Amino acid sequence: MSPRGGDRPMVPKADFRSYYGRPIVRPAPWTHDIAAYLFTGGLAAGSALLAAGGQATGRPRLRRAGRVAALGAVTASGYFLVADLGRPERFHHMLRVAKPTSPMSMGTWIFSAFSAAAGAAAVAEAAPLVPSRLVRKVLPPVGSAAGLAAGAIAPALATYTAVLLADTATPSWHAAYPELPFVFAGSALASGAGVGLIADPSPPARRMAVLGAALELYGAHRIETTKGLLSEPYATGTAGRLLRAGRALTAAGVAGAVLGRRSRMVSALSGLSLLAASAITRFGIFDGGMASARDPRYTVIPQKSRIAGKSTD
């Protein structure tokens, strides 16, 4: 009997340990190559949007920088993706089918379509160097069409990886499914703006930096503060340090973009800050999700809370 006369429970309260201390949810079999892929894919998308903006507003330096950066970034993305897959033919095999319900299948097609468009747009920038008069005449309009196509595909490229992460059983990624697209879209815009601030610090690049930073900071704040226990992996450990550093660099970059408009040096430093922030943020999101999969309590405690909530309905 308890001191107050009630029954005393004889069975101790269950804790969140798993069998043999092993994770309940198997962590995604991804290395930091995928974290790098998240960054370079976003950079490619943001750079393509920058190039399309430069094309639409008659800013050739902005257009050229965006197209070249988009091709370089998407090439790096291909390398990181193939490195994680292990064998190049595995990427080719994913193109055999198209499954609208599979983020990975759709992402493969989005990536392939974007790569073709970004490649054609970047090649068109070399038109003045081509000896053939016919080719010099044909390349610019082809590049214009390809640049607009890459810009149109860019939002899907920037955000499909957010859907891919949220579609896994990884607790902190899955819980953040409403906000991850905002973080990834904002990060892509900010990194593209970073390229613009380095190459041609014009008003479109500055506005792009402000918009991207706002989306990224809003999404990251929501992820780190509104998911209860599942926000913890994003605020502690390696992920927490990376995301705090990313916020600081994003804030510094956007402040420099707005206040340093008369200085090419300040603009360039702001661009580098935004690029670094985008990379660090992607690695922070990646590490936070992986940490949540390794610790059983991030699976068990939220499940118990959901069951308890249903039992009181």
Solvent accessible surface area in square Angstrom, and as a share of the most:
residue,aa,sasa,rsa
1,M,157,0.70
2,S,30,0.19
3,P,143,0.90
4,R,237,0.86
5,G,45,0.43
6,G,36,0.35
7,D,129,0.67
8,R,145,0.53
9,P,113,0.71
10,M,159,0.71
11,V,124,0.71
12,P,116,0.73
13,K,197,0.83
14,A,75,0.58
15,D,72,0.37
16,F,79,0.33
17,R,194,0.71
18,S,24,0.16
19,Y,188,0.72
20,Y,198,0.75
21,G,61,0.58
22,R,169,0.62
23,P,56,0.35
24,I,86,0.44
25,V,25,0.14
26,R,212,0.77
27,P,33,0.21
28,A,14,0.11
29,P,122,0.77
30,W,40,0.14
31,T,79,0.46
32,H,96,0.43
33,D,44,0.23
34,I,13,0.07
35,A,0,0.00
36,A,14,0.11
37,Y,8,0.03
38,L,3,0.01
39,F,34,0.14
40,T,12,0.07
41,G,7,0.07
42,G,2,0.02
43,L,26,0.13
44,A,0,0.00
45,A,0,0.00
46,G,0,0.00
47,S,0,0.00
48,A,4,0.03
49,L,52,0.26
50,L,4,0.02
51,A,3,0.03
52,A,18,0.14
53,G,27,0.26
54,G,0,0.00
55,Q,43,0.19
56,A,84,0.65
57,T,72,0.42
58,G,60,0.58
59,R,73,0.27
60,P,67,0.42
61,R,129,0.47
62,L,1,0.00
63,R,61,0.22
64,R,104,0.38
65,A,20,0.16
66,G,0,0.00
67,R,12,0.05
68,V,84,0.48
69,A,24,0.18
70,A,2,0.02
71,L,62,0.31
72,G,43,0.42
73,A,6,0.05
74,V,7,0.04
75,T,86,0.50
76,A,35,0.27
77,S,0,0.00
78,G,19,0.19
79,Y,148,0.56
80,F,47,0.20
81,L,23,0.12
82,V,42,0.24
83,A,45,0.35
84,D,35,0.18
85,L,35,0.17
86,G,54,0.52
87,R,120,0.44
88,P,88,0.55
89,E,71,0.32
90,R,102,0.37
91,F,36,0.15
92,H,111,0.50
93,H,75,0.34
94,M,40,0.18
95,L,49,0.24
96,R,169,0.62
97,V,87,0.50
98,A,61,0.47
99,K,109,0.46
100,P,114,0.71
101,T,124,0.72
102,S,26,0.17
103,P,25,0.15
104,M,83,0.37
105,S,11,0.07
106,M,57,0.25
107,G,0,0.00
108,T,6,0.04
109,W,104,0.36
110,I,38,0.19
111,F,14,0.06
112,S,32,0.21
113,A,48,0.37
114,F,0,0.00
115,S,32,0.21
116,A,72,0.56
117,A,13,0.10
118,A,2,0.02
119,G,15,0.15
120,A,38,0.29
121,A,3,0.02
122,A,11,0.08
123,V,84,0.48
124,A,6,0.05
125,E,30,0.13
126,A,41,0.32
127,A,7,0.05
128,P,106,0.67
129,L,153,0.76
130,V,38,0.22
131,P,124,0.78
132,S,46,0.30
133,R,191,0.70
134,L,126,0.63
135,V,58,0.33
136,R,87,0.32
137,K,154,0.65
138,V,72,0.41
139,L,28,0.14
140,P,65,0.41
141,P,81,0.51
142,V,71,0.41
143,G,0,0.00
144,S,42,0.27
145,A,65,0.50
146,A,13,0.10
147,G,4,0.04
148,L,98,0.49
149,A,41,0.32
150,A,3,0.02
151,G,8,0.08
152,A,80,0.62
153,I,44,0.22
154,A,0,0.00
155,P,68,0.43
156,A,40,0.31
157,L,4,0.02
158,A,4,0.03
159,T,34,0.20
160,Y,24,0.09
161,T,8,0.04
162,A,0,0.00
163,V,74,0.43
164,L,27,0.13
165,L,1,0.00
166,A,9,0.07
167,D,93,0.48
168,T,35,0.20
169,A,74,0.57
170,T,3,0.02
171,P,14,0.09
172,S,0,0.00
173,W,0,0.00
174,H,100,0.45
175,A,26,0.20
176,A,0,0.00
177,Y,137,0.52
178,P,60,0.38
179,E,7,0.03
180,L,0,0.00
181,P,39,0.25
182,F,92,0.38
183,V,0,0.00
184,F,0,0.00
185,A,26,0.20
186,G,0,0.00
187,S,0,0.00
188,A,2,0.02
189,L,27,0.13
190,A,2,0.02
191,S,0,0.00
192,G,0,0.00
193,A,0,0.00
194,G,0,0.00
195,V,20,0.12
196,G,0,0.00
197,L,0,0.00
198,I,64,0.32
199,A,32,0.25
200,D,18,0.09
201,P,22,0.14
202,S,10,0.07
203,P,67,0.42
204,P,23,0.15
205,A,0,0.00
206,R,20,0.07
207,R,156,0.57
208,M,24,0.11
209,A,0,0.00
210,V,66,0.38
211,L,98,0.49
212,G,0,0.00
213,A,3,0.02
214,A,57,0.44
215,L,46,0.23
216,E,4,0.02
217,L,55,0.27
218,Y,114,0.43
219,G,0,0.00
220,A,5,0.04
221,H,111,0.50
222,R,91,0.33
223,I,0,0.00
224,E,29,0.13
225,T,78,0.45
226,T,59,0.35
227,K,41,0.17
228,G,61,0.58
229,L,50,0.25
230,L,20,0.10
231,S,8,0.05
232,E,55,0.25
233,P,4,0.03
234,Y,0,0.00
235,A,45,0.35
236,T,72,0.42
237,G,42,0.41
238,T,71,0.41
239,A,4,0.03
240,G,0,0.00
241,R,141,0.51
242,L,44,0.22
243,L,5,0.02
244,R,114,0.41
245,A,42,0.32
246,G,1,0.01
247,R,80,0.29
248,A,63,0.49
249,L,54,0.27
250,T,1,0.01
251,A,50,0.39
252,A,58,0.45
253,G,0,0.00
254,V,29,0.17
255,A,45,0.35
256,G,13,0.13
257,A,0,0.00
258,V,56,0.32
259,L,149,0.74
260,G,9,0.09
261,R,147,0.54
262,R,238,0.87
263,S,39,0.25
264,R,127,0.46
265,M,133,0.59
266,V,58,0.33
267,S,0,0.00
268,A,27,0.21
269,L,102,0.51
270,S,5,0.04
271,G,0,0.00
272,L,99,0.49
273,S,16,0.11
274,L,0,0.00
275,L,31,0.16
276,A,40,0.31
277,A,1,0.01
278,S,1,0.01
279,A,24,0.18
280,I,42,0.21
281,T,4,0.02
282,R,1,0.00
283,F,57,0.24
284,G,0,0.00
285,I,1,0.01
286,F,4,0.02
287,D,22,0.11
288,G,0,0.00
289,G,0,0.00
290,M,19,0.08
291,A,33,0.26
292,S,0,0.00
293,A,1,0.01
294,R,131,0.48
295,D,45,0.23
296,P,21,0.13
297,R,61,0.22
298,Y,15,0.06
299,T,12,0.07
300,V,23,0.13
301,I,57,0.29
302,P,18,0.11
303,Q,80,0.36
304,K,85,0.36
305,S,68,0.44
306,R,135,0.49
307,I,117,0.59
308,A,55,0.43
309,G,34,0.32
310,K,148,0.63
311,S,87,0.56
312,T,114,0.66
313,D,153,0.79
